[in-house]
Amino acid sequence: MAEYEFSKEEDKKIRDDFPLLNNRDIVYMDNAATTQKPVEVIDSWKRYYENYNANPFRGVYGLSVDATEVYEDARKAVAGFIGADSYCEIVFTRNASESINLLSTSLCEYILQPGDEIIVSIAEHHSNFLPWQQAAKRYGAKVVFFECEEDGEFKKEKLEELITGRTRILAITHLSNVLGRINDVKTFAEICHKNHVLISVDGAQSVPHIPVNVKELDVDFLQFSGHKMLAPMGIGVLYGKEELLNAMPPYMYGGEMIETVTRDGATYAELPHKFEAGTVNVGGAAALAEAIRYYEKIGFEKIMARERALTKAAIEKMGEIEGIEIIGSKDPTQHEGIITFLVDGVHPHDVAAIMDAEGVCVRAGHHCAQPLLQYLYDIREKKNTGGISTTRVSMAFYNTPEEVDRMAEALAKIRPEMGLT
Ligand SMILES: Cc1ncc(COP(=O)(O)O)c(C=O)c1O
């Protein structure tokens, strides 16, 4: 028990909080794609629609004021959760992808000139690569790749070599959805700032699993999705330093983001409303705030201890099965719940299908990170079955040691079922 930090009672209480995990006889290990939702979060969404729903900001009547209060309280909860200086630095979006599209479009309009360079890590999810690639194309700028070692480490010396007098932005993930390894973004931020380069961090996989404090890390921008951290789909966050967000032009135009509109032009609202055109997702924001309260109730110390113990157990068990190769670091301490692997001679889609037949939900494919998988495939000089595809197990604190056993048992059946041992 001690190894997993949660007592049996805590374990049971947590499992009871997640209706889907009790309603379906499955082992859910696709948490990097989206997490399940605790009943508190589901109820908070329902509570909003049953008691407070109105279009916020627009009405002088009490109900609309209530809706506005729910929304702005949620913004304050998010600001507190990630240690932002001010709630003005929190922009609500639909998801991390929208946050990055907003940022890349608006920031590049503000700072990018032909011939400038944007450094993007090779490990980026397509959502933190394509928006920068497109922005670079629009402004005649160049994308420069920051490559990792075979074990997934990004070395600061490599970054220092890549930065030139034309570098304007580094876009990098805090925690890769394939490698599962934490990147030292605090050191990267120091290097960037010494060279007058901005740093934008994709926190889609870090914010749900480790404490993230934007002031301590001193990052200029951070993005994440509510649905990967217990909240519903459709609510996301862009954090940006106030002076930068203030200087950037709006991204979308429409209601609620203006100060005045005339026949000839417009002036725009103060932060953060300048970036939130149209009717916003108040119920989603309320549920995200409730998800944050849920995280804070358990505490990251326990969450991390549990997830790290599960990861260690999973990697050890996978090591006992013939023909399994883990991608990235072989060291369990370098994986935050995410383990991407190959099964020798079996296509990852078959791996996922056979595991599904055993009730274990895992992800197979390129994990929306084709440049990374191609890069790892090339540097390893190996011919994998299924080309660049891999299979990924991704765990959350509500997974249990028994589920790790069930996952490993399912994995052990694959090669024999395919007639390979
Ligand atoms: C590292 C990372 N960044 C960005 C995203 C995009 O998140 P969303 O689809 O919620 O916009 C994901 C989704 O898997 C991700 O893993």
The ligand as an SDF file (V2000), in Angstrom:
LIG
                    3D

 16 16  0  0  0  0  0  0  0  0999 V2000
    1.1170   17.5190  -25.8220 C   0  0  0  0  0  0  0  0  0  0  0  0
   -0.2190   17.8840  -26.4140 C   0  0  0  0  0  0  0  0  0  0  0  0
   -0.4070   19.1070  -26.8910 N   0  0  0  0  0  0  0  0  0  0  0  0
   -1.5700   19.4960  -27.4190 C   0  0  0  0  0  0  0  0  0  0  0  0
   -2.6240   18.6160  -27.5090 C   0  0  0  0  0  0  0  0  0  0  0  0
   -3.8970   19.0870  -28.1160 C   0  0  0  0  0  0  0  0  0  0  0  0
   -4.9070   19.0660  -27.1810 O   0  0  0  0  0  0  0  0  0  0  0  0
   -6.4200   19.3340  -27.6320 P   0  0  0  0  0  0  0  0  0  0  0  0
   -6.7640   18.2560  -28.6180 O   0  0  0  0  0  0  0  0  0  0  0  0
   -7.1920   19.2220  -26.3670 O   0  0  0  0  0  0  0  0  0  0  0  0
   -6.4490   20.6750  -28.2310 O   0  0  0  0  0  0  0  0  0  0  0  0
   -2.4660   17.3060  -27.0550 C   0  0  0  0  0  0  0  0  0  0  0  0
   -3.5540   16.3270  -27.1870 C   0  0  0  0  0  0  0  0  0  0  0  0
   -3.3700   15.1390  -27.1040 O   0  0  0  0  0  0  0  0  0  0  0  0
   -1.2340   16.9300  -26.4790 C   0  0  0  0  0  0  0  0  0  0  0  0
   -1.0290   15.6970  -26.0190 O   0  0  0  0  0  0  0  0  0  0  0  0
  1  2  1  0
  2  3  1  0
  2 15  2  0
  3  4  2  0
  4  5  1  0
  5  6  1  0
  5 12  2  0
  6  7  1  0
  7  8  1  0
  8  9  2  0
  8 10  1  0
  8 11  1  0
 12 13  1  0
 12 15  1  0
 13 14  2  0
 15 16  1  0
M  END
$$$$
